[in-house]
């Protein structure tokens, strides 16, 4: 039985959790019944793990918060954590090592019932952690499906933005000069005794604390690097990206449902290593996290915005995000989302690699209820991504949110743009 939703910080957080459940359930519905024990990405668990994981994560978090007894310790442990192995340390479990779908479904149903019964006693911060953890997995699970050998049939996009690329427009050579100024990185930490202000006050541990960086003037690509421009790099000898396929002399792009002729005006999805190599080939560099912030959220007057387009919430005319479609759109397709300096698609249509190694901000301290969220990845092997992809949920598009992946990880919906050296 779900708790009643009333206007309070705790209930808004619980409502966010219920919405995140629906998002994850929608993605699970894409999985063919015979594919649950497949492992489409070698570095990750089998698909079946994630069905138990999102529920076990919530349950372990909340029962620890409220000092509740476990009703299934084995599953609480089995589904507690995902994996991010280094090269040469891939998992080797077999399908027979996992419980049946029926056993996992019974466990997850009971977890939801128990959480719904106690949600009114849980701190909003804990509920937001549970909700956003699901939203992140809705995206990462989607890219697992992107690599599934079985055929999936997602419903057609209902709100696909129009393609606006002109073959006479060389988008990749347009450089915008960003004047020197400040960039505020991170989220301002509220005092421990501050009243709860809902999601606006929530952030993950690596988002704190807010601090200001002085950024010298620099030039940046107006648009994300396209498949068209990256194709020139491949023709010069570079390896093709993971999302590309070749048939004879023609290149194709793999969508969730099928391979399509390579859309030249879409942003290219690449690893950090590939993005860095392209930047070097073009005598440029990847932007730092601070440069990204300055280009995305700064203004000529010095005031900073919540989003590139202003302080209004993310809407479909501002960019390609929040699961409104699953594939990219052309890099010129959403001009209403441009920043104050005229830089396009800094939020949505693909996470953007930066040159910044993922590391703590000054004042960092992990959440006591989830100490392992960021700290294990401060290893000099993960790099910061900013912005968001077509699948990124709206709450994760906030200015302070930081994503990160290993530099050779090819599966994420990650693109890039360059800055002048």
N, C-alpha and C positions, 0 to 999 in steps of 0.2 A: 504494500500500500504506500503510495507516494505521499510525502508530506505536503501540507497545504502551502501554496505560494502566496506570501504576503509581502508588502513593500518593506523589506529590511535587507541589510547587507547580506546576511546569512542566506536568505531565501533567494535573492538575486544570484548568489553564487551557486546555490543548489539548482536553480533554473538553468544556469550555464552548464552544469554537469549533465542535466537531462538532455539539453540540446546537443552536447558533445557526444553523448551516447547514441543519439539518432544519427549523427554524422558518421560515426564509426560503423554502426549497423548497416548504413547504406553502402559503405565500401565493402563490408563483408559479403553483402548480397551479390557482388560481382563474381565471387569465386565459384568456379564449377565444382560440383559435388565430388568429383574424382580428383581434385587438385589440392585438397587441404593438407596433405602430407608431402607436397612438393616443396623444394627449396629453390625458388627461382633466382635468388642471389646467394652465391656461395658464402659470403661473409655474414649472412644473417640466419636466424632460426627458420625452421619450416613454418609455413603459413599457419598451421594449427596452433602454434605457440601463442600467436597474438590474440586469438580468441580468449584464451585464459589470461593472458598478460594484462590487458587493460582492466579487467575486473579484479585480478589479484593485486595489481598496483593500488587501485582505489581501496580495496579491503585492507591491505596491509597498512596503508597510510592512515586510514580512519580508525581501524581497531587499535592501532598504536596510540593515536590521539585520545581515544576514549577508554583505553585499557580493557578492551574486549577480548574474550577468549576465542581462539581459532576453532572452527568446526572441521577444517580439513588442512592440517599442517603440511602434509605432503604437497598438495597443490599450491598452497600459499608460497612454499619455497620454490617449487618447480617453475612457476610462472612469474616469479618476482622480478627478474632482470633480463633485459635484452643483452646483446653482445656487440662488440666492436673490435674484433680481433685484428692483430697485426698480421702482416703478410707472413704466410707459412704457418699460421695458427688457426686454420679454418676448422669449423665444427665437423664432426664425423659421425654424429648420431644417425640411427636408422629410424624409419617410420614406426617400426615395432616398439621403439623405446618410448613412444608417446601414448598417453591415454586415448581412448576412443572419443569421437566427437560427442557421443551421448554422455559420457562421463564428464567431459568438460562443460557441456551445455547445462547439465544439472548443477554443477558447481557455480557457474556464472549466474544462473538464475537465482540461486540461494544468496549469493553475494549481493546482488541487486536488491533483493527483498530486505536483507539486513541493513544495508546502507540506507535505503529509503526510510526505514523505521527510526534511524538515529540521526538523520541529516540535520535536524534542528539543533542538535547539540554540538555540531562540528564548527570550528572556526572558519570564517569565509576564506581566509588564505589557503587552508587545506583543501577546501572544495574547489577553489580556482586552480590549485596545482593539479588536482584530479582531472578537472575539465580540460585544461590546456594540454596536459599530457596526452589525452585522447585526441585532441585536435592535431597535435604533432604526429601521432601515429596514423591518423587518417591519411595524412600526406605520405608518410614513409611507406605505409602499407600499399598505397596506390602505386608507388614506383616499384614495389615488389611485384605487383600484378603486371606492370609494364614489361617485366622480364619473364613472365610465365610462358612456358611453351604451349600450354593449353590455350585454346581460343576462348576469349571472353567477349561478351557482347554488351558493353555499357550502352545505356540509352543515348540517343543523339543529343548533341548540344542544342539547347533551346535558345541560348542568348549569345551565340557566336558573334563576336565583333567583326565588322567588315574588314577585308584586307585593303589597305590603302597604299601599298608600295607602288612606286613608279619606277620603271626600269631606267628612266633617265635621271633619277635622283640618287646620287652617291651618298647614302646615309652614313657610311662608315668613315668618311673623311671630314665630317662636320665637327669642328672643335669649338667648344664654348669656353670662354675665359671666365673663371670664377674669381672674383676679387678677394683679396685677403680679408679675413674676419674670424669670428669665433665659431666653434662647433661644440654644442653641448652633448656629450655622450652620456648614456646611462639614464637611470630613473632616480628621481629624488626620494631618498628614504624618509618616511614619516617617523616622527618620534614614537616610541613604544606605547605612549599613552594617548596618541592621536586617535580621534574617532574614525571608525571604519568608513572609507569612502568608495567602497565597491571595487569594481574592476579597474577604475582609473588609478587606484593606489596599488594595484598588484603588479609585481614583476618577478622574474626568476632571479636567483641569487646573483648570477653573473651580470645582471643589469644594473646593480647598485655598486657604488653610489654615483650619482650624477656629478660630472666634473666638466670644466670648460677647457677646450684646447684652442690655441691660436693657430690658424691654418694660413700659410702664405698663399698668395695667388697661384693658380694653376689652370691648365687647360684640360678639358675632359671631353670625351666623345658625347655628342648629343644623344646618340642612340646606342643601344646594346649592339655588340658585334653580331652580324647576321650570318646565316648559313652561306649566303652568297660570298661574303668576304672570307669566311673561314675556308670555303672551298678552294680559294686561291692558295691558301696556306697548305691545304692537303695536296693540291696539284704541284706545289713546290717541294713536296716530299714528306710532309707531316702525316701521322697516322690519322685515319678518320675517327670521329667521336663515336662513343658507344651507341648513340641513338640513330646512327646512320647505317644503311645497308646498301650494298652495291649489287646490281644485276646487269651483267655485261658492262656497258659504258655509262649506264644511268644510275643515279643515286636516289635512294629512298629514305624516308623518315618513318620510324616505327611509332605509331600511335598506340593507344591501349587496345584498339580493335583490329588494326590492319596496318600494313605498310602503304605509304602514299608517296608520290613523287616529291622529292625534297623541296619544301617550301623555302625559296631563297630569301624571302623577306622576314621569316621567323628568326628569333634570336637562336644562336647556336647553344646547345647544352654540352658542357665540357667539364673536365676535372680542373682542379686548381693548377696542376702541373701543365695541362694543355693550354690553359689560359695564360699562364706565365710564359710559356714557350711562344705563343702567338704574339704576346706583347713585345717580347724580345725581338722576334722576327720583324715586327713593324716599327722597331726603334722607339717603343713606348714602354709603359709600365702599368701594373695594376694599381688602382687607387688604394690608399690606406682607408681604414675605417673612418678616420676623422675627415678625410677628403670626401668620402661618400656622404657623410653627414652634412658637410658644408654645402655640397652641390644639391643635396636632396631637400634639406630643411632650412637652409639659410635664405636670407633675402638681401637685396641691395641696401635696405635700411638698417640691417643688423638684427632685426627681429627674427626669431626662429618660429617655424610652423610645426604643427603636430604631424602633418603629412606634406608631401611635396606640393600639392595643389592648394593647401590652406589648412584650416582647422576643422572643416566639415568631415563627417565620417566617410569611410570608403563606400563608394557606390559604383554601379556597373559602368557608368560613363567615364570614370576616373582611371580604370585600369582592369587588367585581366587577373582576377584573384577571387578568393572566397568560393571556389568550386563552381563558378558560373559556367565555365567550360573547362575541359580537361587538357586541352592542347594550347600551345601558344597562339598568338596573333601576330600580325605584322608589326614591326617596331615603330611604325608611324601611326598606328591605329587608334591611339587613345590620347590625343593632344590635350584634352581637358585635365589630364593627370600630370602635365608637365610641372616642373618646379618653377620657382620664381625666376630662376636664371634661364629657363627654357630647356632644361635637360629632361628627356622623355623617359617614361616607364622606370623610374627609380624604385617604384613599389609595384609588384606584380609582373607577370609574364616571364618569370624566372628569377630565382635568387641570384645575387651578384657576388662573385668572389672579390675579396679584398686581399691586399698584401699583408694584412695584419694577422699575426699569430694569435690564436685564441688564448687569452690570458685574463687574469682577474683585474678588475678596476680597483683603484685605491678605495679602501673601505670595504672591500669584499668580505662577506662572511656567509657561509652556507646556511641554508635552512636546517634547523635541528631535526625537522621531520623528514627531510630528504637531503642528507648531506652529500650524497653521491651524484647529484645532478650534474654539476660542472667540474668539480675538483679533479676527477680522474682524467679529464681531457685537457688539463693545463700541462701538456706534455711536449709542446713545441712541434707536434705532428698534425695539429688541427688548425684550420684557418677560418677566420670569421667571414660569414656571408650575411648580406643585408638585403632588405627589400621584400621578397616574397615571390612565390610561383603562382601559376593558375590554381593550384590546389590549396594554397595557404589560406586558412580561415581568417576572417576579418580581425578577431582579437589579437592575432599574432602579427598584424601589420603595424603595430605601434612603433613609434620612433626608436624606442630603447631596446627592442627585441633583437637578440643576437642568435644567429644560427651558426653551426660549425660542422665541418667534416674533414676527414683526412684528405691530403693533397692529391692522392691518386684514386679517390673513390668516384666511380664513373656513373652511378645510378641516379643521383639526385638531380632535380630539375634546376640546374645551376648554369648561369650564363655569366657574362662579364662585359665590361667596357674598359677602355684604356685612358690613361692620363699621359700628358706629355712629360718627358723627362726634364 
